[in-house]
Amino acid sequence: MAEVPILGLLFAAWPVALKPVMTEVPTKHLNPFRTAPNLLTLLRICLMPFLVAAILQDRFGLGFALFVAAGLTDALDGVLARVLEQRTMLGEYLDPVADKLLLSTLFVVLMQKGLIPATVTVLVLGRDVGILVVAALLYAAVGRREFFPSIFGKANTVAQVTAVAVVLLHQLIAVHWVAILRLVALDATVGLTVASGLHYAWIASHRVSAGNGHSTK
């Protein structure tokens, strides 16, 4: 049996690991690069270098404003996709990839600035790489392309977004309640990162066992 290239598996699994489960059939006969939801997602990606530059230059007010703007585009693209019936396959893949790139980049940048502990960033990135590897193994072992987002994964994303927002806000408003909220958000991120990672590992082992069971029948 020919060996499957590891990098090939990872690239094949990347959209699988990040892609949400589609609940509706994508709208046909649409140019995916001209739909409002996808344009908003592309705008979010374009905001990333300006957001990173603002943080590196200690312009935290601008950085916070750009992060809020990016969050608004994330909220609006899903709403517009449903309201305008502009769901596309590109959007289903591009939106979670844009979110993950933005959050992962910000955790690294904020760690470099000493605003987020290295432990938190390592856990966040390690979980993402782990999910990517697990998705690749699932694809290789049992040919499963579905990777349903769990409640822990969704909660972890909320915790990460909150942590980044509060860390930036703390550089603007150094009051007690913001400092407490920052600690709570970072602790929640750590806890949910571990919980969601373990949950995805349990799902993967269950699916592999189920796949092996079917293959032996």
Secondary structure by P-SEA (a helix, b strand, c coil): cccccaaaaaaaaccccccccccccccccccccccaaaaaaaaaaaaaaaaaaaaaacaaaaaaaaaaaaaaaaaaaaaaaaaacccccccccaaaaaaaaaaaaaaaaaaaaccccaaaaaaaaaaaaaaaaaaaaaaaaccccbbbbcaaaaaaaaaaaaaaaaaaaaaccccaaaaaaaaaaaaaaaaaaaaaaaaaaaaaaaaaaaaaaaaac
